[in-house]
């Protein structure tokens, strides 16, 4: 039995190898499952975009209003599905900004036009022209995605590696030919192609020309660059007194808003985050703030992140804001807030706060929509009371929450907002928000609430 130590060592080595192999095998199975999920989302996206193209062609070819409404409804449904599949891919929003906007716009235009046809209104020459343009643009988008399909089918894309890079936000070394670069370059090319599409102008709430409305929430006197610097230093959620500060002056935000862009660079080797803050020249309002740092492992939940975001808004003086549908993506939460006036939800006056789920710190603040639309509104006494509005709902909808008054964006530029009763309810196991005009009794909008593992979304 003199060799028992060697035998024991051999047993330990063999057991370690077996354990290591089992761990590697389990990880490999998980990677395959995750990769297949992303792979399916990408190919579903291809199918959705192609279906949008086909449905647009059918809407142009149809001479029957009934069939045209059906085709346009298909466009809206497929564009919404394409947006969902696009959001499921592990690629940053910045890379896909215009592609996402195009899908939103084509779906919203189709929805608006379907309502027009269904109400027996005649489509204008401009409507027909827009449908033709959208068909051509959807064909261009489909071709761009098809080029990526070739790479995906040949095995050049590993979605697991893409997800790992997106989560860690680590940039590849110079000259690297990593798979994530293949994906990023491919999607960037698609997005740049979509940027060449002309601005879509129509009577929809997500139209680009809404951004051209003169901002109503930007008030006050002109401020200097030094004053903007002070605004930025006070606004960021950390002490930046030791930071290097650079101010850029000839900058415009969306909506043609003149801003100062203040770059806050942390001291070298301090391991502190950098930040960028956009401050309006008129009034010194913060339009956008972004904090750049790596995100660690998640330690707080979505509910706690909403509390942190609310506390931050209170600290920077944004009062009367209430959170709506928070969501979680890659250890970061995105919390939208809307303004409350006299107990009424003002949905157009919206801003978003992004929170890191590793320590609850604030990563970004986006108040463009709020500053574009915010004003004190005249809110009359409802001509229709909540009980009367409730009688107008579908008998298939079971109301679960008390009715609330809300101002919502609607599909016309002449009357871009509607004063409504908001009802939350369920229908055949699914949750909805229904908005009934508090002045006319018209059912203005229906949103479905989609609950996922990452939070709540509306469609």
Kinemage of the C-alpha trace (Angstrom):
@kinemage 1
@onewidth
@group {chain A} dominant
@subgroup {mainchain}
@vectorlist {calphas} color= white
{ca unk a 1} P 0.000 0.000 0.000
{ca unk a 2} L 3.044 2.217 -0.335
{ca unk a 3} L 1.657 3.620 -3.571
{ca unk a 4} L -1.600 4.818 -2.062
{ca unk a 5} L -0.612 8.544 -2.297
{ca unk a 6} L -0.006 8.154 -6.019
{ca unk a 7} L -3.301 6.295 -6.403
{ca unk a 8} L -5.145 9.007 -4.468
{ca unk a 9} L -3.518 11.696 -6.613
{ca unk a 10} L -4.547 9.832 -9.745
{ca unk a 11} L -8.151 9.613 -8.500
{ca unk a 12} L -8.147 13.363 -7.733
{ca unk a 13} L -6.730 14.204 -11.170
{ca unk a 14} L -9.275 11.989 -12.940
{ca unk a 15} L -12.142 13.449 -10.868
{ca unk a 16} L -10.956 16.972 -11.632
{ca unk a 17} L -10.818 16.205 -15.331
{ca unk a 18} L -14.313 14.698 -15.241
{ca unk a 19} L -15.652 17.720 -13.334
{ca unk a 20} L -13.926 20.162 -15.693
{ca unk a 21} L -15.330 18.334 -18.693
{ca unk a 22} L -18.841 18.336 -17.237
{ca unk a 23} L -18.568 22.093 -16.554
{ca unk a 24} L -17.241 22.722 -20.064
{ca unk a 25} L -20.015 20.557 -21.526
{ca unk a 26} L -22.713 22.391 -19.545
{ca unk a 27} L -21.311 25.773 -20.579
{ca unk a 28} L -21.143 24.622 -24.179
{ca unk a 29} L -24.802 23.502 -24.103
{ca unk a 30} L -25.784 26.878 -22.630
{ca unk a 31} L -23.812 28.748 -25.300
{ca unk a 32} L -25.485 26.695 -28.024
{ca unk a 33} L -28.941 27.421 -26.553
{ca unk a 34} L -28.247 31.167 -26.253
{ca unk a 35} L -26.681 31.261 -29.706
{ca unk a 36} L -29.694 29.500 -31.190
{ca unk a 37} L -32.026 32.034 -29.554
{ca unk a 38} L -30.144 34.979 -31.071
{ca unk a 39} L -29.868 33.127 -34.382
{ca unk a 40} L -33.645 32.626 -34.417
{ca unk a 41} L -34.281 36.299 -33.589
{ca unk a 42} L -32.048 37.370 -36.481
{ca unk a 43} L -33.729 35.091 -39.008
{ca unk a 44} L -37.163 36.060 -37.698
{ca unk a 45} L -36.112 39.678 -38.248
{ca unk a 46} L -35.271 38.846 -41.868
{ca unk a 47} L -38.691 37.244 -42.316
{ca unk a 48} L -40.479 40.196 -40.701
{ca unk a 49} L -38.758 42.739 -42.964
{ca unk a 50} L -39.542 40.659 -46.049
{ca unk a 51} L -43.173 40.365 -44.920
{ca unk a 52} L -43.314 44.157 -44.525
{ca unk a 53} L -42.145 44.492 -48.118
{ca unk a 54} L -44.728 42.000 -49.377
{ca unk a 55} L -47.578 43.582 -47.405
{ca unk a 56} L -46.667 47.053 -48.704
{ca unk a 57} L -46.763 45.655 -52.249
{ca unk a 58} L -50.211 44.166 -51.581
{ca unk a 59} L -51.498 47.475 -50.186
{ca unk a 60} L -50.462 49.179 -53.434
{ca unk a 61} L -51.937 46.477 -55.646
{ca unk a 62} L -55.272 46.197 -53.854
{ca unk a 63} L -58.314 47.967 -55.262
{ca unk a 64} L -60.499 46.925 -52.341
{ca unk a 65} L -60.472 49.085 -49.194
{ca unk a 66} L -61.106 45.958 -47.130
{ca unk a 67} L -58.068 44.160 -48.527
{ca unk a 68} L -55.937 47.309 -48.314
{ca unk a 69} L -56.767 47.671 -44.622
{ca unk a 70} L -55.775 44.025 -44.143
{ca unk a 71} L -52.449 44.519 -45.942
{ca unk a 72} L -51.646 47.696 -44.009
{ca unk a 73} L -52.506 45.920 -40.767
{ca unk a 74} L -50.022 43.213 -41.760
{ca unk a 75} L -47.371 45.906 -42.302
{ca unk a 76} L -47.981 47.281 -38.816
{ca unk a 77} L -47.893 43.816 -37.214
{ca unk a 78} L -44.748 42.672 -39.037
{ca unk a 79} L -42.928 45.960 -38.377
{ca unk a 80} L -43.730 45.630 -34.665
{ca unk a 81} L -42.454 42.047 -34.677
{ca unk a 82} L -39.304 43.142 -36.538
{ca unk a 83} L -38.706 45.803 -33.897
{ca unk a 84} L -39.051 43.206 -31.139
{ca unk a 85} L -36.624 40.810 -32.836
{ca unk a 86} L -34.198 43.662 -33.467
{ca unk a 87} L -34.293 44.542 -29.770
{ca unk a 88} L -33.570 40.897 -28.879
{ca unk a 89} L -30.212 41.003 -30.661
{ca unk a 90} L -27.117 41.835 -28.561
{ca unk a 91} L -26.245 44.984 -30.507
{ca unk a 92} L -26.232 48.465 -28.995
{ca unk a 93} L -29.051 50.892 -29.768
{ca unk a 94} L -26.545 53.408 -31.154
{ca unk a 95} L -25.619 50.995 -33.970
{ca unk a 96} L -29.265 50.462 -34.933
{ca unk a 97} L -30.828 53.861 -34.237
{ca unk a 98} L -32.089 54.637 -37.745
{ca unk a 99} L -33.114 51.056 -38.565
{ca unk a 100} L -35.196 50.977 -35.387
{ca unk a 101} L -36.704 54.385 -36.203
{ca unk a 102} L -37.583 53.265 -39.746
{ca unk a 103} L -39.394 50.159 -38.489
{ca unk a 104} L -41.312 52.266 -35.976
{ca unk a 105} L -42.281 54.794 -38.638
{ca unk a 106} L -43.327 52.334 -41.326
{ca unk a 107} L -45.525 50.491 -38.831
{ca unk a 108} L -47.055 53.681 -37.495
{ca unk a 109} L -47.704 55.080 -40.979
{ca unk a 110} L -49.382 51.823 -41.997
{ca unk a 111} L -51.528 51.893 -38.853
{ca unk a 112} L -52.544 55.525 -39.436
{ca unk a 113} L -53.341 54.907 -43.102
{ca unk a 114} L -55.330 51.746 -42.295
{ca unk a 115} L -57.472 53.769 -39.884
{ca unk a 116} L -58.027 56.374 -42.591
{ca unk a 117} L -59.118 53.762 -45.150
{ca unk a 118} L -61.273 51.923 -42.600
{ca unk a 119} L -63.127 55.155 -41.817
{ca unk a 120} L -63.843 55.530 -45.574
{ca unk a 121} L -61.473 58.463 -46.078
{ca unk a 122} L -59.808 58.750 -49.487
{ca unk a 123} L -56.043 58.256 -49.596
{ca unk a 124} L -54.264 61.340 -50.933
{ca unk a 125} L -51.644 61.339 -53.690
{ca unk a 126} L -49.100 61.934 -50.944
{ca unk a 127} L -50.228 58.775 -49.143
{ca unk a 128} L -49.725 56.705 -52.289
{ca unk a 129} L -46.287 58.246 -52.866
{ca unk a 130} L -45.238 57.452 -49.308
{ca unk a 131} L -46.352 53.839 -49.693
{ca unk a 132} L -44.255 53.494 -52.857
{ca unk a 133} L -41.232 55.057 -51.108
{ca unk a 134} L -41.639 52.803 -48.083
{ca unk a 135} L -41.832 49.731 -50.318
{ca unk a 136} L -38.538 50.694 -51.995
{ca unk a 137} L -36.904 51.413 -48.639
{ca unk a 138} L -38.049 48.097 -47.182
{ca unk a 139} L -36.501 46.352 -50.210
{ca unk a 140} L -33.190 48.141 -49.542
{ca unk a 141} L -33.319 47.153 -45.875
{ca unk a 142} L -34.063 43.526 -46.796
{ca unk a 143} L -31.064 43.444 -49.157
{ca unk a 144} L -28.756 44.834 -46.462
{ca unk a 145} L -29.891 42.212 -43.957
{ca unk a 146} L -29.563 39.486 -46.607
{ca unk a 147} L -25.845 40.257 -46.870
{ca unk a 148} L -25.543 39.564 -43.148
{ca unk a 149} L -27.573 36.380 -43.590
{ca unk a 150} L -24.842 35.042 -45.876
{ca unk a 151} L -22.266 35.573 -43.134
{ca unk a 152} L -24.531 34.049 -40.494
{ca unk a 153} L -25.221 30.975 -42.615
{ca unk a 154} L -21.494 30.444 -43.258
{ca unk a 155} L -20.748 30.408 -39.522
{ca unk a 156} L -18.874 33.731 -39.411
{ca unk a 157} L -21.189 35.077 -36.722
{ca unk a 158} L -21.102 33.756 -33.159
{ca unk a 159} L -23.956 35.467 -31.324
{ca unk a 160} L -22.590 34.331 -27.953
{ca unk a 161} L -19.373 36.285 -28.557
{ca unk a 162} L -21.418 39.253 -29.717
{ca unk a 163} L -23.451 39.142 -26.494
{ca unk a 164} L -20.347 38.822 -24.319
{ca unk a 165} L -18.756 41.862 -25.941
{ca unk a 166} L -21.963 43.900 -25.727
{ca unk a 167} L -22.308 43.060 -22.043
{ca unk a 168} L -18.700 43.834 -21.101
{ca unk a 169} L -18.451 46.796 -23.481
{ca unk a 170} L -14.826 45.814 -24.129
{ca unk a 171} L -13.484 47.104 -27.415
{ca unk a 172} L -11.576 44.612 -29.603
{ca unk a 173} L -7.851 45.163 -30.112
{ca unk a 174} L -6.809 47.118 -33.169
{ca unk a 175} L -6.739 44.913 -36.224
{ca unk a 176} L -8.849 42.244 -34.569
{ca unk a 177} L -11.143 40.244 -36.831
{ca unk a 178} L -13.414 39.070 -34.032
{ca unk a 179} L -16.918 37.919 -34.742
{ca unk a 180} L -18.475 40.894 -32.868
{ca unk a 181} L -16.801 43.239 -35.372
{ca unk a 182} L -18.385 41.291 -38.207
{ca unk a 183} L -21.818 41.834 -36.681
{ca unk a 184} L -21.256 45.455 -35.709
{ca unk a 185} L -19.843 46.333 -39.130
{ca unk a 186} L -22.705 44.541 -40.852
{ca unk a 187} L -25.417 46.270 -38.837
{ca unk a 188} L -23.617 49.618 -39.053
{ca unk a 189} L -23.631 49.283 -42.832
{ca unk a 190} L -27.365 48.512 -42.769
{ca unk a 191} L -28.035 51.466 -40.460
{ca unk a 192} L -25.969 53.839 -42.608
{ca unk a 193} L -27.969 52.679 -45.610
{ca unk a 194} L -31.221 53.447 -43.813
{ca unk a 195} L -29.914 56.923 -42.935
{ca unk a 196} L -30.029 57.758 -46.645
{ca unk a 197} L -33.816 57.313 -46.616
{ca unk a 198} L -35.650 60.641 -46.837
{ca unk a 199} L -37.409 61.905 -43.730
{ca unk a 200} L -40.861 60.368 -43.412
{ca unk a 201} L -43.439 63.101 -42.780
{ca unk a 202} L -46.930 61.965 -41.863
{ca unk a 203} L -49.547 62.445 -39.165
{ca unk a 204} L -48.027 59.970 -36.725
{ca unk a 205} L -46.613 60.369 -33.221
{ca unk a 206} L -43.261 58.814 -34.133
{ca unk a 207} L -42.639 60.904 -37.232
{ca unk a 208} L -39.277 62.647 -37.582
{ca unk a 209} L -40.980 65.978 -38.194
{ca unk a 210} L -42.357 65.921 -34.648
{ca unk a 211} L -38.741 66.600 -33.636
{ca unk a 212} L -38.874 69.785 -35.724
{ca unk a 213} L -41.577 71.302 -33.517
{ca unk a 214} L -40.304 74.301 -31.598
{ca unk a 215} L -39.531 73.005 -28.103
{ca unk a 216} L -42.059 74.302 -25.592
{ca unk a 217} L -40.160 73.310 -22.472
{ca unk a 218} L -36.988 75.291 -23.172
{ca unk a 219} L -37.446 78.617 -21.447
{ca unk a 220} L -35.240 81.271 -19.864
{ca unk a 221} L -32.373 83.552 -20.824
{ca unk a 222} L -29.267 82.654 -22.794
{ca unk a 223} L -26.418 81.303 -20.684
{ca unk a 224} L -22.646 81.388 -21.204
{ca unk a 225} L -20.291 78.443 -21.695
{ca unk a 226} L -18.986 78.885 -18.144
{ca unk a 227} L -22.535 78.775 -16.792
{ca unk a 228} L -23.235 75.613 -18.802
{ca unk a 229} L -20.100 74.063 -17.300
{ca unk a 230} L -21.408 74.778 -13.799
{ca unk a 231} L -24.785 73.259 -14.692
{ca unk a 232} L -23.075 70.083 -15.881
{ca unk a 233} L -20.825 69.780 -12.822
{ca unk a 234} L -23.836 70.074 -10.508
{ca unk a 235} L -25.979 67.680 -12.558
{ca unk a 236} L -23.711 64.622 -12.834
{ca unk a 237} L -24.321 62.059 -10.044
{ca unk a 238} L -20.759 62.234 -8.655
{ca unk a 239} L -18.144 64.776 -7.608
{ca unk a 240} L -16.426 65.968 -10.786
{ca unk a 241} L -14.540 68.907 -9.264
{ca unk a 242} L -11.175 67.307 -10.104
{ca unk a 243} L -12.164 66.476 -13.676
{ca unk a 244} L -10.812 67.987 -16.883
{ca unk a 245} L -13.668 69.932 -18.524
{ca unk a 246} L -14.063 70.670 -22.243
{ca unk a 247} L -16.940 72.747 -23.643
{ca unk a 248} L -18.053 72.440 -27.283
{ca unk a 249} L -20.275 75.281 -28.473
{ca unk a 250} L -21.351 74.760 -32.092
{ca unk a 251} L -23.604 71.782 -31.388
{ca unk a 252} L -27.276 71.157 -32.085
{ca unk a 253} L -29.447 68.506 -30.470
{ca unk a 254} L -32.415 66.902 -32.250
{ca unk a 255} L -35.156 69.397 -32.939
{ca unk a 256} L -32.550 72.012 -33.907
{ca unk a 257} L -31.846 72.869 -30.261
{ca unk a 258} L -28.680 74.901 -29.653
{ca unk a 259} L -26.615 73.302 -26.895
{ca unk a 260} L -23.279 73.324 -25.154
{ca unk a 261} L -21.679 69.877 -25.004
{ca unk a 262} L -19.640 69.529 -21.824
{ca unk a 263} L -17.140 66.670 -21.698
{ca unk a 264} L -15.994 65.648 -18.217
{ca unk a 265} L -12.824 63.530 -18.317
{ca unk a 266} L -11.772 61.787 -15.113
{ca unk a 267} L -8.188 62.098 -13.841
{ca unk a 268} L -5.910 59.459 -15.334
{ca unk a 269} L -5.587 56.222 -13.361
{ca unk a 270} L -8.410 57.333 -11.073
{ca unk a 271} L -10.778 54.594 -12.331
{ca unk a 272} L -13.564 57.168 -12.160
{ca unk a 273} L -16.149 57.377 -14.988
{ca unk a 274} L -16.116 59.964 -17.775
{ca unk a 275} L -19.296 61.821 -18.679
{ca unk a 276} L -20.877 63.981 -21.389
{ca unk a 277} L -23.630 66.498 -20.644
{ca unk a 278} L -25.648 68.484 -23.224
{ca unk a 279} L -26.977 71.785 -21.852
{ca unk a 280} L -29.295 74.120 -23.788
{ca unk a 281} L -27.929 77.594 -24.521
{ca unk a 282} L -31.389 78.962 -23.783
{ca unk a 283} L -32.253 78.512 -20.144
{ca unk a 284} L -29.488 76.041 -19.236
{ca unk a 285} L -31.656 72.894 -19.339
{ca unk a 286} L -29.941 69.489 -19.403
{ca unk a 287} L -31.056 67.631 -22.525
{ca unk a 288} L -28.843 64.575 -22.221
{ca unk a 289} L -26.278 63.101 -19.839
{ca unk a 290} L -24.242 59.937 -20.389
{ca unk a 291} L -21.801 58.364 -17.933
{ca unk a 292} L -19.245 55.984 -19.455
{ca unk a 293} L -18.045 53.032 -17.365
{ca unk a 294} L -17.947 49.244 -17.398
{ca unk a 295} L -20.909 47.488 -15.763
{ca unk a 296} L -20.287 44.743 -13.198
{ca unk a 297} L -22.509 41.881 -12.133
{ca unk a 298} L -26.080 42.626 -11.150
{ca unk a 299} L -26.695 43.190 -7.427
{ca unk a 300} L -29.978 45.166 -7.351
{ca unk a 301} L -33.365 44.425 -8.884
{ca unk a 302} L -35.573 46.429 -11.228
{ca unk a 303} L -37.754 47.822 -8.440
{ca unk a 304} L -34.735 49.182 -6.572
{ca unk a 305} L -33.412 50.788 -9.780
{ca unk a 306} L -36.712 52.663 -10.154
{ca unk a 307} L -36.254 54.042 -6.619
{ca unk a 308} L -32.692 55.151 -7.471
{ca unk a 309} L -33.870 56.851 -10.667
{ca unk a 310} L -36.691 58.637 -8.803
{ca unk a 311} L -34.261 59.833 -6.123
{ca unk a 312} L -31.928 61.191 -8.804
{ca unk a 313} L -34.740 63.188 -10.422
{ca unk a 314} L -35.625 64.682 -7.059
{ca unk a 315} L -31.986 65.646 -6.515
{ca unk a 316} L -31.777 67.499 -9.847
{ca unk a 317} L -35.082 69.290 -9.289
{ca unk a 318} L -37.307 67.355 -11.715
{ca unk a 319} L -40.490 67.312 -9.647
{ca unk a 320} L -43.884 65.727 -10.364
{ca unk a 321} L -42.453 62.864 -12.434
{ca unk a 322} L -43.874 59.337 -12.105
{ca unk a 323} L -42.246 56.124 -13.439
{ca unk a 324} L -44.043 53.992 -16.027
{ca unk a 325} L -42.802 50.793 -17.714
{ca unk a 326} L -39.245 49.981 -16.615
{ca unk a 327} L -37.226 47.379 -18.494
{ca unk a 328} L -33.911 45.586 -17.955
{ca unk a 329} L -31.260 44.887 -20.579
{ca unk a 330} L -27.731 43.559 -19.975
{ca unk a 331} L -27.519 44.513 -16.271
{ca unk a 332} L -28.885 47.992 -16.957
{ca unk a 333} L -32.417 49.259 -16.304
{ca unk a 334} L -34.205 51.859 -18.416
{ca unk a 335} L -36.851 53.787 -16.484
{ca unk a 336} L -39.239 56.119 -18.355
{ca unk a 337} L -40.968 58.881 -16.377
{ca unk a 338} L -43.943 61.072 -17.322
{ca unk a 339} L -45.013 64.408 -15.908
{ca unk a 340} L -48.010 64.664 -13.558
{ca unk a 341} L -50.140 67.830 -13.653
{ca unk a 342} L -52.937 68.071 -11.106
{ca unk a 343} L -53.050 64.272 -10.881
{ca unk a 344} L -53.201 63.843 -14.693
{ca unk a 345} L -50.542 61.753 -16.480
{ca unk a 346} L -48.936 63.828 -19.265
{ca unk a 347} L -47.418 61.122 -21.466
{ca unk a 348} L -45.843 63.442 -24.099
{ca unk a 349} L -43.733 65.027 -21.320
{ca unk a 350} L -41.510 61.983 -20.932
{ca unk a 351} L -37.894 61.493 -19.938
{ca unk a 352} L -35.754 58.401 -19.421
{ca unk a 353} L -33.178 57.471 -16.800
{ca unk a 354} L -30.750 54.567 -17.179
{ca unk a 355} L -29.494 52.857 -14.008
{ca unk a 356} L -26.604 50.394 -13.567
{ca unk a 357} L -27.789 47.261 -11.795
{ca unk a 358} L -24.374 46.513 -10.293
{ca unk a 359} L -24.427 49.422 -7.825
{ca unk a 360} L -27.551 51.467 -8.649
{ca unk a 361} L -25.639 54.451 -10.022
{ca unk a 362} L -27.129 56.650 -12.743
{ca unk a 363} L -25.753 56.054 -16.247
{ca unk a 364} L -27.826 58.379 -18.407
{ca unk a 365} L -30.619 60.930 -18.501
{ca unk a 366} L -32.576 61.814 -21.664
{ca unk a 367} L -35.045 64.710 -21.480
{ca unk a 368} L -35.400 65.585 -25.188
{ca unk a 369} L -39.072 64.543 -25.399
{ca unk a 370} L -39.859 66.335 -22.133
{ca unk a 371} L -38.210 69.587 -23.225
{ca unk a 372} L -39.870 69.379 -26.645
{ca unk a 373} L -43.431 69.120 -25.372
{ca unk a 374} L -43.539 70.291 -21.754
{ca unk a 375} L -45.834 73.172 -20.948
{ca unk a 376} L -48.548 73.879 -18.419
{ca unk a 377} L -51.721 72.608 -20.085
{ca unk a 378} L -55.302 73.717 -19.650
{ca unk a 379} L -57.026 70.624 -18.345
{ca unk a 380} L -60.808 71.097 -18.344
{ca unk a 381} L -63.304 69.159 -16.312
{ca unk a 382} L -64.003 65.943 -18.273
{ca unk a 383} L -67.195 66.108 -20.312
{ca unk a 384} L -67.506 62.332 -19.801
{ca unk a 385} L -67.040 60.874 -16.334
{ca unk a 386} L -65.048 57.716 -15.707
{ca unk a 387} L -68.144 55.537 -15.235
{ca unk a 388} L -69.595 56.771 -18.539
{ca unk a 389} L -66.304 56.130 -20.351
{ca unk a 390} L -66.145 52.659 -18.844
{ca unk a 391} L -69.514 51.813 -20.408
{ca unk a 392} L -67.943 52.430 -23.839
{ca unk a 393} L -65.284 49.734 -23.382
{ca unk a 394} L -65.400 46.326 -25.019
{ca unk a 395} L -67.422 43.774 -23.024
{ca unk a 396} L -64.435 41.453 -23.449
{ca unk a 397} L -62.231 43.778 -21.365
{ca unk a 398} L -62.220 43.324 -17.590
{ca unk a 399} L -61.054 46.551 -15.913
{ca unk a 400} L -58.585 45.801 -13.110
{ca unk a 401} L -57.476 49.269 -11.914
{ca unk a 402} L -59.237 52.570 -11.163
{ca unk a 403} L -59.535 54.888 -14.177
{ca unk a 404} L -56.975 57.694 -14.440
{ca unk a 405} L -56.945 60.874 -16.494
{ca unk a 406} L -54.106 61.162 -18.991
{ca unk a 407} L -52.923 63.274 -21.902
{ca unk a 408} L -51.601 61.054 -24.708
{ca unk a 409} L -50.041 61.681 -28.130
{ca unk a 410} L -52.356 60.854 -31.050
{ca unk a 411} L -51.965 60.378 -34.786
{ca unk a 412} L -52.756 63.850 -36.068
{ca unk a 413} L -50.642 66.972 -36.151
{ca unk a 414} L -53.644 69.349 -35.941
{ca unk a 415} L -54.572 67.801 -32.598
{ca unk a 416} L -51.377 66.066 -31.471
{ca unk a 417} L -52.709 65.298 -27.997
{ca unk a 418} L -55.896 63.856 -26.533
{ca unk a 419} L -57.320 64.219 -23.015
{ca unk a 420} L -58.408 60.713 -22.020
{ca unk a 421} L -59.520 58.295 -19.371
{ca unk a 422} L -56.926 55.542 -19.003
{ca unk a 423} L -58.272 52.062 -18.238
{ca unk a 424} L -56.072 49.091 -17.400
{ca unk a 425} L -57.644 45.685 -17.876
{ca unk a 426} L -57.386 42.132 -19.137
{ca unk a 427} L -58.914 40.365 -22.101
{ca unk a 428} L -58.544 36.613 -22.584
{ca unk a 429} L -55.476 36.466 -20.356
{ca unk a 430} L -53.685 39.474 -21.863
{ca unk a 431} L -53.244 42.938 -20.342
{ca unk a 432} L -54.196 46.186 -22.072
{ca unk a 433} L -54.369 49.935 -21.565
{ca unk a 434} L -57.362 51.544 -23.272
{ca unk a 435} L -57.682 55.323 -23.693
{ca unk a 436} L -61.145 56.874 -24.084
{ca unk a 437} L -61.356 60.575 -24.976
{ca unk a 438} L -62.722 62.387 -21.908
{ca unk a 439} L -64.291 65.061 -24.114
{ca unk a 440} L -65.801 63.084 -27.012
{ca unk a 441} L -66.053 59.458 -25.813
{ca unk a 442} L -63.939 58.240 -28.753
{ca unk a 443} L -61.677 55.272 -28.082
{ca unk a 444} L -58.360 56.893 -28.990
{ca unk a 445} L -55.754 54.189 -28.460
{ca unk a 446} L -55.225 50.635 -27.200
{ca unk a 447} L -51.839 49.429 -25.922
{ca unk a 448} L -51.039 45.847 -25.024
{ca unk a 449} L -48.849 45.377 -21.964
{ca unk a 450} L -46.212 42.735 -22.610
{ca unk a 451} L -44.616 41.394 -19.420
{ca unk a 452} L -41.205 39.790 -19.935
{ca unk a 453} L -38.338 38.650 -17.734
{ca unk a 454} L -36.735 42.026 -18.512
{ca unk a 455} L -39.675 44.177 -17.439
{ca unk a 456} L -42.872 45.541 -18.990
{ca unk a 457} L -43.288 46.874 -22.518
{ca unk a 458} L -46.264 48.313 -24.384
{ca unk a 459} L -47.203 47.679 -27.993
